[in-house]
Amino acid sequence: MILSEECLRHLLDTSFPQIRATADCAVVLEGSIAEGFGNSSSDIDFLLISDSDADLPTMPSLLFVDGRRVEIRTRSVRQVAEQFSALRAAVEHHPGAAAEDLLNRCQRLLRSVPLRGPELVAKVKDMMSFDDFQIMAGAWWAHAARQSIRYSLALRRLGQEREAAAWTEAGLVQAVKSWLAGRGEAYLEPKWLPQQLARVGEHPLSTRYRTLASWDACGLDSADYVTAGARLAAELGVTGAAPESGRITLARADEVTTWQTGDRVHVVRGRQDVFVLGDRAARAWRSLVFGRTLERTLATADASDAPQAGPLIAQFLRFGLVRAAWGDEGPIVPRMPLAAPTGAITPPPSTARPVVGVGGATVHGADAVALVPVPARRFSAAAMTLVWSNVQVENAREDLVGALDREQWGVAQLSARRMLRFALRGLLSAHAVQPLPPDSEVVSRLSLLPAGPDLDGIRTRAAHLDTLTIASAAQGSATLTALDDFVLHVRRATGADGFPSSFTSADAWRRTLDIGYDWLRLGAHLHADLPIDEASDLLSSGGAQPHAVSA
């Protein structure tokens, strides 16, 4: 070790008065220094073991003694026994099922150096043989390597060369760690890998690993590097990741559903996140058939107006919208042990505005796979309210026209104000303001929307229209014209300029129901609040009018 036993005992004796500990605790040094690694920056890691069944804190205390950083952890004998038992149970379930911290804690104890209470230390170490632990650690690292190499092969097939190489590098680290575990080098932290290889001594596989440890330094292109890495991993004992074609398929991801409104495709992940796809991304998405090999998937995309779809499918994969699988062995789940957790990435929210239109979320770019910037339930509720607000605009306009025809100026003025406020409810909904403010506040709550020439103009016109009065045919006609122009402006700003005049014909009403039904299905799936109770009847009828006779 880089520190003498005398130095370690001094550090322990100096630390003890600063902590609460029972006098009969055994003490071990664990970690990199106990392994014979470490340097001047390494922590001094002491573990105190109490011969009891107490629930001792698992969080370490951090002290600073004689210029060294000292970490002190505590465990009771019962807690140690439970650690070893949990590790055995996890490994029996699956070689890769053990939690990293659990594996790490067990390894550090088994390879620790006793400083006090050697009899008690021997007692807890006898709970698991180091030979058994080496086998578990080797299988755990091999599982991680297998998944990483498989993932790199999938990324290479999708044209993601740099990422494929990066995952090959990770897989090789994991493969050589598995190989080393079988030779007594089971310390988990990868940063000491060079020292572990040095202790094993010269070996052809060690030499080959050093050659391929870095893609940038090895001189191979990405495709050859991935192949070479997969073959070396196999020689290091990692089975089931041969670089042959036809093994990798696309699989359905759990809790991912597709919802199309008009021509816009939305993908909902975990009932929480909504991704909106640009036109080309949508074509690639619609071309996917789960269970097909990547080769066949890409060929199908090429033939279905979505050529060169590899990068888009890779994006679906990163965001957890699809999964890659290795034949019938299940999904490929790569991970970087002892690093940040890996899994589905959540990108920054889209900045496209408005958030939603009648035909779907706003998206910029044909290749976009954009995260809608509000939760899924709020998004669907806003979209349903947007559609219903436009229906109400049409209803209020019809009332306004009828009142003007009968010279009912008071009714006309109330109808005009309703038409204005329903249009503004739609505008606020398009910007995902949900729930909406009361109708009496919608004009003033336009201040919630971002500044900009278009919205600033709408705010100014809305404030003016809100003050108009109708006491004559001339005023009524002028107000109707102004409101029609204003509604058209708002609808253009919210992607609703093609909204049908709902109450002018059976066809227009049918198109209104179709638009509403698309959004109601998504809202019902997400358990969002419906804009009106009667909307549930449209759902139960499959989008048809509940009393209509079937054709």
C-alpha positions as CSV (number, residue, x, y, z in Angstrom):
1,M,0.0,0.0,0.0
2,I,1.1,3.6,-0.6
3,L,0.6,4.3,3.1
4,S,2.1,2.4,6.0
5,E,0.0,0.7,8.6
6,E,1.4,3.0,11.2
7,C,0.2,6.1,9.2
8,L,-3.2,4.5,8.7
9,R,-3.6,3.8,12.4
10,H,-2.6,7.4,13.2
11,L,-5.2,8.7,10.8
12,L,-7.8,6.3,12.4
13,D,-6.9,7.4,15.9
14,T,-7.1,11.0,15.0
15,S,-10.5,10.5,13.3
16,F,-12.2,8.5,16.0
17,P,-12.7,11.3,18.5
18,Q,-14.7,13.2,15.8
19,I,-17.3,10.5,15.2
20,R,-19.8,8.5,17.2
21,A,-18.7,4.9,17.3
22,T,-18.9,2.0,19.7
23,A,-15.7,0.9,21.3
24,D,-16.0,-2.7,20.1
25,C,-16.3,-1.9,16.4
26,A,-13.9,-3.6,14.1
27,V,-12.3,-1.3,11.5
28,V,-11.0,-2.0,8.0
29,L,-9.4,0.1,5.3
30,E,-11.1,-0.4,2.0
31,G,-11.0,1.1,-1.5
32,S,-8.2,1.9,-3.8
33,I,-5.4,2.2,-1.2
34,A,-6.4,-1.1,0.3
35,E,-6.1,-2.6,-3.2
36,G,-2.6,-1.3,-3.6
37,F,-3.6,1.5,-5.9
38,G,-4.3,5.1,-5.0
39,N,-2.2,8.3,-5.0
40,S,-1.9,11.5,-3.0
41,S,-5.4,12.5,-3.9
42,S,-7.1,9.3,-2.9
43,D,-9.5,9.1,0.0
44,I,-8.8,7.2,3.1
45,D,-11.8,4.9,3.3
46,F,-12.5,3.4,6.8
47,L,-15.4,1.0,7.4
48,L,-16.5,0.4,11.0
49,I,-18.2,-2.9,11.6
50,S,-20.5,-3.3,14.7
51,D,-21.1,-6.8,16.0
52,S,-24.8,-6.2,16.2
53,D,-28.0,-6.2,14.2
54,A,-28.4,-2.4,14.4
55,D,-29.5,-0.2,11.5
56,L,-26.4,2.0,11.1
57,P,-26.2,5.0,8.8
58,T,-25.1,4.1,5.3
59,M,-24.1,7.6,4.3
60,P,-20.4,8.2,4.9
61,S,-19.0,11.0,7.1
62,L,-16.3,13.1,5.5
63,L,-13.4,14.3,7.7
64,F,-10.1,16.1,6.9
65,V,-7.2,14.8,8.9
66,D,-3.5,15.8,8.5
67,G,-4.2,17.1,5.0
68,R,-6.0,13.9,3.9
69,R,-9.7,13.4,3.1
70,V,-11.1,10.6,5.3
71,E,-14.4,8.8,4.6
72,I,-15.9,6.8,7.4
73,R,-18.8,4.4,6.8
74,T,-20.6,2.1,9.3
75,R,-22.3,-1.3,8.9
76,S,-23.6,-3.8,11.5
77,V,-22.9,-7.5,11.0
78,R,-26.6,-7.9,10.1
79,Q,-26.3,-5.2,7.4
80,V,-23.2,-6.9,6.0
81,A,-25.0,-10.2,5.9
82,E,-27.9,-8.6,4.1
83,Q,-25.6,-7.1,1.5
84,F,-24.0,-10.5,0.6
85,S,-27.4,-12.1,0.6
86,A,-28.9,-9.4,-1.7
87,L,-25.9,-9.8,-4.1
88,R,-26.4,-13.6,-4.3
89,A,-30.2,-13.2,-4.9
90,A,-29.6,-10.6,-7.6
91,V,-27.0,-12.7,-9.5
92,E,-29.2,-15.8,-9.2
93,H,-32.0,-13.8,-10.9
94,H,-29.7,-12.5,-13.7
95,P,-26.0,-12.0,-14.0
96,G,-26.4,-8.3,-14.7
97,A,-29.2,-7.6,-12.1
98,A,-27.0,-6.6,-9.2
99,A,-26.9,-2.9,-8.3
100,E,-23.5,-1.4,-8.9
101,D,-23.2,0.1,-5.4
102,L,-24.1,-3.3,-3.9
103,L,-21.4,-5.1,-5.9
104,N,-18.9,-2.3,-5.1
105,R,-19.6,-2.4,-1.3
106,C,-19.2,-6.2,-1.2
107,Q,-15.9,-6.2,-3.2
108,R,-14.4,-3.4,-1.1
109,L,-15.2,-5.3,2.2
110,L,-13.9,-8.6,0.9
111,R,-10.6,-7.0,-0.2
112,S,-10.2,-4.7,2.8
113,V,-7.3,-4.5,5.3
114,P,-8.1,-5.1,9.0
115,L,-6.9,-2.4,11.4
116,R,-9.0,-3.3,14.5
117,G,-10.9,-6.4,15.5
118,P,-9.4,-9.0,13.1
119,E,-11.6,-11.8,14.4
120,L,-14.8,-9.9,13.6
121,V,-13.5,-8.9,10.2
122,A,-12.7,-12.5,9.5
123,K,-16.2,-13.5,10.6
124,V,-17.9,-11.1,8.1
125,K,-15.5,-12.0,5.3
126,D,-16.4,-15.7,5.7
127,M,-20.0,-14.8,4.7
128,M,-18.9,-14.9,1.0
129,S,-15.7,-16.3,-0.5
130,F,-13.7,-14.1,-2.8
131,D,-13.7,-16.9,-5.4
132,D,-17.5,-16.8,-5.5
133,F,-17.4,-13.0,-5.8
134,Q,-14.9,-13.1,-8.7
135,I,-17.3,-15.3,-10.6
136,M,-20.2,-12.9,-9.9
137,A,-18.2,-9.8,-10.8
138,G,-17.0,-11.4,-14.0
139,A,-20.5,-12.4,-15.1
140,W,-21.8,-8.9,-14.2
141,W,-19.1,-7.2,-16.3
142,A,-19.6,-9.6,-19.2
143,H,-23.3,-8.9,-19.3
144,A,-22.6,-5.1,-19.4
145,A,-20.0,-5.7,-22.2
146,R,-22.4,-7.8,-24.2
147,Q,-25.1,-5.1,-24.1
148,S,-22.6,-2.3,-25.0
149,I,-21.1,-4.3,-28.0
150,R,-24.6,-5.1,-29.3
151,Y,-25.6,-1.5,-29.0
152,S,-22.5,-0.4,-30.9
153,L,-23.4,-2.8,-33.7
154,A,-26.9,-1.4,-33.9
155,L,-25.6,2.2,-34.0
156,R,-23.1,1.3,-36.7
157,R,-25.9,-0.2,-38.8
158,L,-27.8,3.1,-38.3
159,G,-24.9,5.2,-39.5
160,Q,-23.9,6.6,-36.1
161,E,-20.2,6.0,-36.5
162,R,-18.8,8.1,-33.6
163,E,-21.4,6.8,-31.1
164,A,-20.8,3.2,-32.3
165,A,-17.1,3.6,-31.7
166,A,-17.7,5.2,-28.2
167,W,-19.9,2.2,-27.2
168,T,-17.3,-0.2,-28.5
169,E,-14.7,1.5,-26.3
170,A,-17.1,1.1,-23.3
171,G,-17.8,-2.5,-24.2
172,L,-14.1,-3.3,-24.3
173,V,-13.5,-1.8,-20.9
174,Q,-16.3,-3.9,-19.5
175,A,-15.0,-7.0,-21.4
176,V,-11.5,-6.7,-20.1
177,K,-12.8,-6.0,-16.5
178,S,-14.7,-9.3,-16.8
179,W,-11.6,-11.1,-18.0
180,L,-9.6,-9.5,-15.1
181,A,-12.1,-10.6,-12.5
182,G,-11.4,-14.2,-13.5
183,R,-7.8,-13.5,-12.6
184,G,-8.4,-12.1,-9.2
185,E,-8.6,-8.4,-10.2
186,A,-12.2,-7.7,-9.2
187,Y,-11.9,-4.0,-8.1
188,L,-14.8,-2.3,-9.8
189,E,-13.6,1.3,-10.4
190,P,-12.4,1.4,-14.1
191,K,-9.9,4.2,-13.5
192,W,-7.4,1.7,-12.1
193,L,-7.6,-0.6,-15.1
194,P,-4.0,0.2,-16.2
195,Q,-2.7,-0.9,-12.8
196,Q,-4.9,-4.0,-12.8
197,L,-3.5,-5.0,-16.3
198,A,0.0,-4.4,-15.1
199,R,-0.5,-6.7,-12.1
200,V,-1.7,-9.5,-14.3
201,G,1.4,-9.2,-16.4
202,E,2.0,-9.4,-20.1
203,H,-0.6,-11.3,-22.1
204,P,-1.6,-11.2,-25.8
205,L,-5.1,-10.1,-24.9
206,S,-3.9,-7.3,-22.7
207,T,-1.7,-6.1,-25.6
208,R,-4.6,-6.2,-28.0
209,Y,-6.8,-4.4,-25.6
210,R,-4.3,-1.6,-25.2
211,T,-4.2,-1.3,-29.0
212,L,-8.0,-1.0,-29.3
213,A,-8.6,0.9,-26.1
214,S,-9.1,4.2,-28.0
215,W,-10.7,4.5,-31.4
216,D,-9.0,7.8,-32.1
217,A,-5.6,6.3,-31.5
218,C,-6.0,2.9,-33.1
219,G,-6.0,4.0,-36.8
220,L,-9.1,2.1,-37.8
221,D,-12.2,3.6,-39.3
222,S,-15.4,3.3,-37.3
223,A,-16.9,0.2,-39.0
224,D,-13.6,-1.8,-38.7
225,Y,-13.1,-0.6,-35.2
226,V,-16.6,-1.9,-34.1
227,T,-15.9,-5.2,-35.8
228,A,-12.5,-5.6,-34.2
229,G,-13.8,-4.6,-30.8
230,A,-16.6,-7.2,-31.0
231,R,-14.2,-9.9,-31.9
232,L,-11.8,-9.0,-29.1
233,A,-14.7,-8.9,-26.6
234,A,-15.5,-12.5,-27.7
235,E,-11.9,-13.6,-27.1
236,L,-12.1,-12.0,-23.7
237,G,-15.0,-14.3,-22.9
238,V,-18.0,-12.2,-23.8
239,T,-20.4,-14.4,-25.8
240,G,-23.5,-13.4,-27.7
241,A,-22.3,-10.3,-29.5
242,A,-20.8,-11.5,-32.7
243,P,-20.7,-8.8,-35.5
244,E,-23.0,-10.7,-37.9
245,S,-25.9,-9.1,-39.7
246,G,-29.5,-10.1,-39.2
247,R,-29.5,-10.5,-35.4
248,I,-30.6,-7.0,-34.4
249,T,-34.3,-6.1,-34.7
250,L,-36.4,-3.2,-33.7
251,A,-38.8,-3.7,-30.7
252,R,-41.7,-1.8,-29.3
253,A,-40.8,0.3,-26.3
254,D,-43.0,0.0,-23.2
255,E,-45.6,2.7,-22.7
256,V,-45.0,4.4,-26.1
257,T,-48.0,5.2,-28.2
258,T,-48.6,6.9,-31.5
259,W,-51.3,9.6,-32.1
260,Q,-51.9,11.2,-35.4
261,T,-54.0,14.4,-35.8
262,G,-54.4,15.4,-39.4
263,D,-51.0,14.9,-41.0
264,R,-49.1,15.4,-37.8
265,V,-47.7,12.5,-35.9
266,H,-47.2,12.6,-32.1
267,V,-45.5,9.9,-30.0
268,V,-46.3,9.8,-26.3
269,R,-43.8,8.3,-24.0
270,G,-44.8,7.1,-20.6
271,R,-48.1,9.1,-20.7
272,Q,-45.9,12.1,-19.7
273,D,-43.8,13.3,-22.7
274,V,-45.1,14.2,-26.1
275,F,-42.8,14.1,-29.1
276,V,-43.9,15.7,-32.4
277,L,-42.4,14.5,-35.6
278,G,-41.5,16.6,-38.7
279,D,-42.7,15.3,-42.0
280,R,-39.7,13.2,-42.9
281,A,-39.4,11.9,-39.3
282,A,-43.1,10.9,-39.5
283,R,-42.6,9.0,-42.7
284,A,-39.7,7.1,-41.1
285,W,-41.8,6.4,-38.0
286,R,-44.7,5.1,-40.0
287,S,-42.4,2.8,-42.0
288,L,-41.3,0.9,-38.9
289,V,-42.5,-2.7,-38.4
290,F,-41.5,-4.1,-35.0
291,G,-39.7,-7.5,-35.1
292,R,-38.0,-6.8,-38.4
293,T,-34.2,-6.7,-38.6
294,L,-32.4,-3.4,-38.9
295,E,-31.4,-4.3,-42.4
296,R,-34.9,-4.9,-43.6
297,T,-36.2,-1.9,-41.6
298,L,-33.8,0.5,-43.5
299,A,-34.7,-1.1,-46.8
300,T,-38.4,-0.6,-46.2
301,A,-37.8,3.0,-45.2
302,D,-35.8,3.6,-48.4
303,A,-38.8,2.2,-50.4
304,S,-41.4,4.2,-48.6
305,D,-40.3,7.8,-49.2
306,A,-38.1,7.9,-46.1
307,P,-34.6,7.3,-47.5
308,Q,-31.5,7.4,-45.3
309,A,-33.7,6.9,-42.2
310,G,-30.9,5.5,-40.1
311,P,-30.1,8.7,-38.2
312,L,-33.9,9.2,-37.5
313,I,-34.3,5.7,-36.2
314,A,-31.2,6.3,-34.0
315,Q,-32.9,9.3,-32.6
316,F,-36.0,7.3,-31.9
317,L,-33.8,4.8,-30.1
318,R,-32.0,7.5,-28.0
319,F,-35.3,9.0,-26.9
320,G,-36.7,5.6,-25.8
321,L,-39.4,5.6,-28.5
322,V,-38.3,2.3,-29.8
323,R,-35.8,-0.4,-28.6
324,A,-33.2,-2.4,-30.3
325,A,-33.3,-6.2,-29.6
326,W,-31.0,-9.1,-30.1
327,G,-33.0,-11.7,-31.9
328,D,-35.4,-13.4,-29.4
329,E,-33.1,-12.6,-26.4
330,G,-35.0,-9.3,-25.6
331,P,-34.1,-5.7,-25.7
332,I,-30.5,-4.4,-25.8
333,V,-30.1,-2.3,-22.7
334,P,-26.6,-0.7,-22.7
335,R,-25.1,0.9,-19.6
336,M,-22.0,2.5,-18.3
337,P,-21.3,0.9,-15.0
338,L,-20.1,3.3,-12.2
339,A,-21.1,6.2,-14.3
340,A,-24.2,8.3,-14.8
341,P,-27.3,6.1,-15.4
342,T,-28.0,5.5,-19.1
343,G,-31.4,5.1,-20.6
344,A,-33.9,7.1,-22.7
345,I,-32.7,10.7,-23.2
346,T,-35.1,13.6,-22.7
347,P,-34.0,16.4,-25.0
348,P,-34.5,20.1,-24.3
349,P,-38.1,21.2,-24.9
350,S,-39.0,22.6,-28.3
351,T,-39.1,26.4,-28.5
352,A,-41.6,26.4,-31.4
353,R,-44.6,28.6,-30.8
354,P,-47.5,28.3,-30.6
355,V,-47.2,25.0,-28.8
356,V,-50.2,23.4,-30.5
357,G,-52.5,24.0,-33.4
358,V,-55.7,22.3,-34.5
359,G,-53.7,20.0,-36.7
360,G,-51.1,19.1,-34.0
361,A,-48.1,20.4,-32.2
362,T,-45.9,23.0,-33.9
363,V,-42.7,21.6,-35.3
364,H,-39.8,23.2,-37.2
365,G,-37.9,21.0,-39.6
366,A,-38.7,17.9,-41.6
367,D,-36.3,15.7,-39.5
368,A,-37.4,17.1,-36.1
369,V,-38.2,14.7,-33.3
370,A,-39.1,17.5,-30.9
371,L,-40.3,17.3,-27.3
372,V,-43.4,19.4,-26.7
373,P,-42.6,21.8,-23.9
374,V,-45.6,20.9,-21.6
375,P,-46.6,17.6,-20.0
376,A,-48.8,15.2,-22.0
377,R,-52.0,15.7,-20.1
378,R,-51.7,19.5,-20.3
379,F,-50.9,19.3,-24.0
380,S,-54.0,17.2,-24.8
381,A,-56.2,19.4,-22.6
382,A,-55.0,22.5,-24.3
383,A,-55.5,21.0,-27.8
384,M,-59.1,19.9,-26.9
385,T,-59.9,23.3,-25.5
386,L,-58.4,24.9,-28.7
387,V,-60.7,22.9,-30.9
388,W,-63.8,23.5,-28.6
389,S,-63.0,27.2,-28.5
390,N,-63.1,27.4,-32.3
391,V,-66.4,25.6,-32.3
392,Q,-67.7,28.1,-29.8
393,V,-66.4,30.9,-32.1
394,E,-68.6,29.5,-34.9
395,N,-71.6,29.2,-32.6
396,A,-71.2,32.8,-31.3
397,R,-70.8,34.1,-34.8
398,E,-74.1,32.3,-35.8
399,D,-75.8,34.0,-32.8
400,L,-74.4,37.4,-33.8
401,V,-75.6,37.1,-37.4
402,G,-79.1,36.1,-36.2
403,A,-79.3,38.9,-33.7
404,L,-78.2,41.5,-36.3
405,D,-80.8,40.1,-38.7
406,R,-83.5,40.7,-36.0
407,E,-82.0,44.0,-34.9
408,Q,-81.5,42.6,-31.4
409,W,-78.6,45.0,-30.5
410,G,-78.2,43.9,-26.9
411,V,-78.0,40.2,-27.9
412,A,-75.7,41.1,-30.8
413,Q,-73.3,42.9,-28.5
414,L,-73.2,40.0,-26.1
415,S,-72.6,37.6,-29.0
416,A,-69.8,39.7,-30.4
417,R,-68.1,39.7,-27.0
418,R,-68.5,35.9,-26.7
419,M,-67.0,35.5,-30.2
420,L,-64.0,37.7,-29.2
421,R,-63.4,35.9,-26.0
422,F,-63.7,32.4,-27.5
423,A,-61.2,33.3,-30.1
424,L,-58.8,34.5,-27.3
425,R,-59.4,31.2,-25.4
426,G,-58.2,29.4,-28.5
427,L,-55.2,31.7,-28.7
428,L,-54.2,31.0,-25.0
429,S,-54.8,27.3,-25.4
430,A,-52.5,27.2,-28.5
431,H,-49.8,28.5,-26.2
432,A,-50.6,25.8,-23.6
433,V,-52.2,28.1,-21.1
434,Q,-54.2,25.5,-19.2
435,P,-56.4,25.7,-17.3
436,L,-57.7,29.0,-18.8
437,P,-58.4,32.2,-17.0
438,P,-62.1,33.2,-16.5
439,D,-63.7,34.7,-19.7
440,S,-63.8,38.1,-18.0
441,E,-60.0,38.1,-17.9
442,V,-59.0,36.6,-21.2
443,V,-58.2,40.0,-22.8
444,S,-56.0,41.1,-19.9
445,R,-54.4,37.6,-19.6
446,L,-53.0,38.0,-23.1
447,S,-50.0,39.5,-21.2
448,L,-49.0,35.9,-20.4
449,L,-48.0,35.3,-24.0
450,P,-44.6,36.2,-25.3
451,A,-43.8,39.6,-26.9
452,G,-43.6,39.8,-30.7
453,P,-45.1,41.8,-33.5
454,D,-47.9,39.4,-34.3
455,L,-49.0,38.8,-30.7
456,D,-48.6,42.5,-29.8
457,G,-50.9,43.4,-32.7
458,I,-53.4,40.8,-31.5
459,R,-53.3,42.2,-28.0
460,T,-53.9,45.8,-29.3
461,R,-56.8,44.7,-31.5
462,A,-58.4,42.6,-28.8
463,A,-58.4,45.5,-26.4
464,H,-60.1,47.7,-29.0
465,L,-62.7,45.1,-30.0
466,D,-63.6,44.5,-26.3
467,T,-64.8,48.1,-26.1
468,L,-67.1,48.2,-29.2
469,T,-70.8,48.7,-28.8
470,I,-73.6,47.7,-31.2
471,A,-76.6,50.0,-31.3
472,S,-77.3,50.0,-35.0
473,A,-77.1,48.0,-38.2
474,A,-74.1,49.9,-39.3
475,Q,-72.2,49.3,-36.0
476,G,-73.2,45.6,-36.1
477,S,-72.0,45.2,-39.7
478,A,-68.7,46.9,-38.9
479,T,-68.2,44.8,-35.8
480,L,-68.9,41.5,-37.6
481,T,-66.4,42.4,-40.3
482,A,-63.8,43.4,-37.7
483,L,-64.4,40.2,-35.7
484,D,-64.2,38.0,-38.8
485,D,-60.9,39.6,-39.7
486,F,-59.6,39.3,-36.2
487,V,-60.7,35.6,-35.9
488,L,-58.9,34.8,-39.2
489,H,-55.8,36.5,-37.9
490,V,-55.9,34.5,-34.6
491,R,-56.5,31.3,-36.4
492,R,-53.6,31.9,-38.8
493,A,-51.4,32.5,-35.7
494,T,-52.6,29.2,-34.1
495,G,-52.6,26.9,-37.1
496,A,-56.4,26.9,-37.2
497,D,-57.0,28.8,-40.4
498,G,-58.5,25.8,-42.0
499,F,-61.0,25.2,-39.3
500,P,-64.5,24.5,-40.8
501,S,-67.5,26.7,-40.4
502,S,-69.0,24.1,-38.1
503,F,-72.7,25.1,-38.4
504,T,-73.1,25.9,-42.1
505,S,-73.5,22.3,-43.5
506,A,-73.5,18.7,-42.6
507,D,-70.1,18.3,-44.2
508,A,-68.6,21.1,-42.2
509,W,-70.0,19.6,-39.0
510,R,-68.6,16.2,-39.9
511,R,-65.2,17.7,-40.4
512,T,-65.5,19.4,-37.0
513,L,-66.3,16.1,-35.3
514,D,-63.4,14.4,-37.0
515,I,-61.0,17.1,-35.7
516,G,-62.5,16.9,-32.2
517,Y,-62.4,13.1,-32.2
518,D,-58.7,12.9,-32.9
519,W,-57.9,15.0,-29.9
520,L,-60.5,13.4,-27.7
521,R,-58.9,10.0,-28.2
522,L,-55.6,11.3,-27.0
523,G,-57.1,13.1,-24.1
524,A,-59.0,10.0,-23.0
525,H,-55.8,7.9,-23.2
526,L,-54.1,10.5,-20.9
527,H,-57.1,10.9,-18.6
528,A,-57.2,14.6,-19.4
529,D,-60.2,16.7,-18.5
530,L,-62.6,16.9,-21.4
531,P,-63.8,20.4,-22.4
532,I,-67.5,19.4,-22.1
533,D,-69.1,16.3,-20.6
534,E,-70.9,15.6,-23.9
535,A,-67.6,14.9,-25.5
536,S,-67.5,11.5,-23.9
537,D,-70.4,10.5,-26.2
538,L,-68.3,11.3,-29.2
539,L,-65.7,8.9,-27.9
540,S,-68.1,6.1,-27.2
541,S,-69.6,6.4,-30.6
542,G,-66.3,6.1,-32.4
543,G,-66.5,9.7,-33.6
544,A,-70.0,9.5,-35.0
545,Q,-73.0,11.5,-33.9
546,P,-74.7,9.4,-31.2
547,H,-78.2,9.5,-32.7
548,A,-77.3,9.2,-36.4
549,V,-78.5,6.1,-38.3
550,S,-75.6,4.0,-39.6
551,A,-75.2,4.2,-43.4
